[in-house]
């Protein structure tokens, strides 16, 4: 079953295709190499026959007819196994010397089967027949050695091809099985996720290959998905718990107003209280919707180049009077007016900075000092709102970024506990985050914006 599954798997098919392509390339190369070798062997054989014919012909030049006949006869005696064949014809056609049966040999080079020469061998001879003076001299050499070499080469290529096929198929099957195991791991992980186990992750082998890179990206996406789903669950729980009280208060207020109306008592104050409670609930739902949209990345379509320094300056100017009314001092000082530009949503960034300043003003006692600043640093930009108020205990700094979480001392003040959650969501949308630290005394809230590729551009003037 597993073998059949492997054979029909995509990795195995890819391995087979690559194997066939490699075999095809090898066979084409082998055929070309064989052709070249065969051509070279034939040429070398032809040269050998031509040189032997020339050597015998030289004896005629040096010694005449008798020397030519003696040279042919000597070569015949030396070729006892008839590796070479010779025939010398006189001008009148008489056979003066030969070691083969008579037959017509065409002039020039020719390949003649051994049986036509009266030799009982299954080979052929390369023969050169040409005139030497008035004589006709035919000299030939057996192709047996060449055929042996050809057959050896052909068998070598054949065995090499067979070995390559087996090794390629075995290697392809191994790689396909290895890849299939990783795909099976991916399938099992996705099956677990589909069953609700959002903590399941693809195993990383640190092989630094494409699969590891892909799986890291998939795991990052799963982390994001798990975070969003957990956020949705948390929102549902938070709504069920934290909105239950204001809804009950609204119902009680309305019921009280109805009773007062039946008794003819004034209900204006109760209706105003109900309207205020309704506005508070609407604001809470609006904040939850805004956080959900931001965490889903829906607002990224509205990104453009914004100047953080200009936004912070405008907000600080607006809230200076608000801080004074509360008995606090809001200070925004900078020695550099050069713009610091990032890719972002101006409305969201403005809302985040306003929330931080409002929190500082609301929770700091009269006489507190609130300082706003901006810092361009390695990897990004930090917008800082620091105060010397009561601050936030270290063990609660992470919790205050959760939806609806409020410090015990803040429960008597207006608010829904969504302000810092919204600020954190906006910061993460812009590739950064919200960092809460001890200002000694007070709280130091840092809103980070990622520099990224062309995300932040700091301009300086000469």
N, C-alpha and C positions, 0 to 999 in steps of 0.2 A: 504493500500500500504506500509506504514511504517512498519506495523506488519509483512507482508510477507518479506519485505527487512531484517528485524531484524532476522526472523527465518532462512533465508538462509545465514546470515552473518557468517563469520568465528568465531568471538567472541562468538556468541550464540551457535554454534556447539561445540566449546571447552567447554563452560559452561555446555551443555547437557552431553557431554562425562564425564566431571569431576563429575557431579551430578550422573550419572549412576554408575560410579566407587564408589562414596561414598555410594550410596544406596546398591550396591552389597556388599561392605565391611560391612555395617550395618546389612544387612540380614544374611550374613554369621556369624557375631558375635552373632546376635540374635538367630540363629538356634543352635549355639554351647551353648549359655547360656541356652536356653530352654531345650536342651538335658541334660545338667548338672543338672538343677533344677528338671527335671522329674525323672532322675535317683536317685537323693537324696530323692525326695518325695517317690518314690517307695521303696527305701531302708528303709526309716523311717517307712513307713506303714508296711512293712514286719516285722521290728523289733517289732512294736507294737503288731501285731498278735502273734508273737513268744513269747513275754513277757506275754501276756494274757493266752496263752496256758500253759506256764510254771507255772504261778501262780495257775491255776486250778489243774494242775498235782501235785503240791506240797501238795494240800489238801489230795490227795490219800496217799501220803507218810506219812503225819502226822496223818490221821484219818481213812484210809482204804476206803472200797467201799462206805459205807454210806456217809462219808464226801465228797467223790468225787461227788456223785450224788447230795448231797445238794448244793455243790459249783456251779455245772452246773445249777441247778434249780434257785439258787439265781441270777446268771448272766442273765438267761433267763428273769426273772421278771424285772431285771434292764434295759433290752433292749426292752422296750415296743414298740419302733418304729422300732425295728429290725435293728439298726445300726450295731449290732453284731449278729452273728448266732452261734448256738451251737448244737452239737449232740453227745450223749454218748451211745455207744453200749456195751451190755454185751458180755461176751466171747462167748455165744451161738448165738449172732446176734440180740438179742432183743433190742429194742430202750428203753433206760432207761430215757432219757430226751432229748428233742429237741424243737426248735421253727421254724423248716422248714420241708417240706415234704421229705419223704425218697427218696434217690437216691444214686447211687454209687459215692463215693468221692474217687478219687485216693489218694494214700499215698503221704505225703510231701505237698509242697505248690502248689496251683493251683488257677486260676482265673475262677470263675463260674458265669454265668449270673444269675441275680436275679430270672428270670422267671423259671429257672430250679429248683430253691429252693422253688417254689410256692409263690414267693413274686412279687406282681404286681408293679414293679419299673423298670425303664430303667437304671439300674446300674449293676455293677458286684461286686463280693465279693472276697477278697483275703482270702483263707482258708488254714489252716494247719491241716492236718489229720495225727495223729500218735498214737501209742499205749502207754497206761499208765497202766503198769502191764499187765493184761489180757484183759483190756478194750480198746476200740477204741474211742479216743476223737478227734472230729473235731471242731475247733474254727475258725471263720471267721469275717472279718470286711469289711464294705461297702467301696467301692472306690469313693463314691459320693463326699466327701470333697476334695479328691485328684483331681477328675475330674473338680470340680469347680475352684480349684486353677490353674489347667492346662489351663482351658478355659480363666480364668482371665489373666494369663500370656500371652497366645497366643493373646488375644484381645489387651492387652497393647502393645505388640510388633507390632501388626498390625497397631494400631492407631499411634504409634510412627513412624513407617515406612511411613505411609501416610502423617503425619505431616512433616517428613523430606523431603519427595518427593516434597511436595508443597513449603516448605521453600527453598529447594535447587533450584527448578525451578524458584521461584520468585527471589531469590538472584542471580542465574545465569543470568536470564533475565535482572535484574538491572545492573549487572556488564557488561553484553554484550552490553546493551544499552549505558552505560557510555563509554565503550571502543569504540563502534561504533561512538559515537559523536566525540571522539578525532580523530578517523580515518577520519571522515567526514571533520573535521577541516583541517587535513593534505591534504585531497583531494582538498578542496577549495583553500588552499594555493598554491598547485601545479598547480591548474587550473589558478590562478592569475599569477603565474610565467610563465606558458606556453603562456599566453596572453601578456607577456612582462613587467609585473609589478614585476621587480626584487627586489623591496623593501619589498615584502610580506614575513612574517616570521611566523613560527609556535609559538602559544602562550605557554609560560612556566608557569605552575601553582605553581612552587616551592614546589611540593609534594615530591621531592627527590626520586621519583620512577624511574624504568627503562625507562619509556616513556619520562620523563623529561630529563634524561641523553641522550637518543637517539635524542630527538628533539633539545637539545642544540648542539649536534654534527651536526645534519642536518642544523641548523641555521648557524653554523660556516662554513659549506660547502657552504651554500647559500651566506654567506658574501663573501667568497673567489670567488665564481662564479660571484657575482655581481661586485666585484672589478676587476676581469679579463675582464668581458664584458665591463665595463666602461673604463677600460684601452684600450681595442680594439677600442672603439668609440673615445676615446681621441686621440689615435694614428692616426686614420683615419682623424680626424679633423686637427691634427697637420701636417700630411703629406700634406693635402690639402692647408693649409695656409703657413706653414713654408718652404715647398719645392717648392712652386710656384715661389718664387723669384729667387732662384738659377737656376731653370730650365729655367726661362725667360732670365736670364743673359746668360746661355749657348746658348740658341737659338739666342739671339742677337749677341753674339760673333761669332757664326758660320755663321750667315747671313752677318755680317760685313766682315768676312774672305772671303766669296764667292764674295762679291762686290769688295774687294781689288784684288782678283785673276782675276776677269774679267778685271780690269783696269791695270793689270800687276804689281800691288804693292805687296810688300812683306807681307806674311801672317804668317810667322813663329811665331811671338810674339802672334798673335791672336790664333793660334792653340795651343800654349803652355798654354795660358790662358784658352782655352776651355778644354784642358786636365786636368788642375788643378781644374777647376770647376766640371768636371766629377768625378775626384777622390774624391772631397769633397762630392758630392752627393752619391757616392758609400760608402764612410765611414759612412755617415748618415744612409743609409739603413742597412749597416752591424751592426751599433750600435742598431738600432731599432730591427733587427732580434735577436741580442744577448739578448736584454732586454726581448723580447717576449719569447724566449727559457728559460731564467732564471725564469721568472715569472710563466711559465707553469711547472717548476720543472724538465725539461728534463735533466738538468745537474747533478741531484742528483745521477745518475748512476755512475758518475765519482768520487764520494766522497771517500776519504781515509784519513788516519791520516796525518796531516800536522803540521809543527812547525811554528807558527805565529812569534815567536821571530826571527827565522832564516830568514824568508821571509822578515820581516821588515828591518832587518840588511842588507840584500843583496840589497834591493831597495834603502835604504838610502845611501849606498855606491855608487851606480850607479848615483844617482841624486845629490850627493855632488858637483861634477864638474859642472853639469848643473846649479845648484844654484849659484855657484861661477861665472860662465859666465854671469849670469843675475845680478850679483852684490849683491846677497843675501847670507846668511849663513844658511846651513842646518845642524842641530845638531841631532845626535841620541846617547843618552847616557843611559846606564843601569848599575846598580850595580849587576845584576844577569844574568848570561849567561845560566841558566837552561832553557831547552826547554819548551814551552807552546804549547801543542798539542791539536788540535781540529779535528773533522770530517769535511772535506770540500774539495773543488776543488782548488788545488794549483794555477792553471792558472787564475781562476776568482779572487781569493783573491789577487794575485799579481797585476792583472789589476786594482782592486779597490783601492789598496793602491797607485799604481802609479798615478792613476787619481787624488787622493786627493793631492799628493805632487806636481803634475804638475799644478793643479789649484792654489795652494798656490804660486808657483814660478811665474806663468803667471800674477796673479792679484796683487801681492805685488810689491811695488816700490823698486828700488835698495836700498840696505842697510837694508832690512828687515831680521828678524830672524825667521827661521822656525824650530820648534822642533818636533821630532817624539818620541813617547814613547808607552809602552805597560803596561797595568795594569790588573792584575788578581783580580777579585772582586767577590762578592757573586752573584751566578747565571750565571756567564759568564766571558768573557774576553773583554777588551776594547783596541783598537788600536787607538791612538790619534795623530792627525796632527794639531798642533797649530801654528799660526803666529801672528805677530804684525802689519799686514797690515791694509788696510781700512775696512776689514770685510764685513759683509752683514747685512743690516737693519733688525731689528727683524720681521717686517711685511712681509718680503720677504723670510725668511729662509725656510718656508714650500713650497713656490712657486718654489724655485730654484731646488727642487727635482722633479718637474714636467717635462715632456718631452718638449724640445725646449724652455723652459723658460730661458731668459737671462736678467741679470740686464742691465739697460739702459747704464751704463758706460762701459759694456763689449761688446756692440754690434759692436764696432769698432775693436775688437780683433778676431782672428780666432777662430772658434769653432761652434758647432751645438746646444749647450744647452742640450746635452744628457749625459754629463759626470757624474753629480751627480745623475741623474736618474738611470744610469747603476750601480753606486756604491750602491745606496739604494736597487736596485733589488738584487744585489749580497748579501748584508747584510741580507735581508729578507729571501733569499734562505737558508742562514746558521742559521736561527732561531733568527736573531738579527735585527738590523736596523741602520740607519744613524742619528746621533744627531748633529745638528749644534747649537753652543752656542757662546755667546760673550766672547772673550778672554781678553778684556779690556786692551789694544786695540787689534783689529784683530779678527780672527775667530778661533774657536776651533771645529774641526770636529772629532767626535768620531764614530768609526766603531765598533759596538757591535756584538759579537758572543755568541750565547746561549750556556750555559754549558750543559744543558740537561742530559739525562741518558748516562753516559760514553762518553759524547760528548767532554768534555774538561778534559785534564789530565795535571796538573802542576807538573813537576818533580823538586825536590830539591836535592842537593848534600850535604853530610855532609862536 
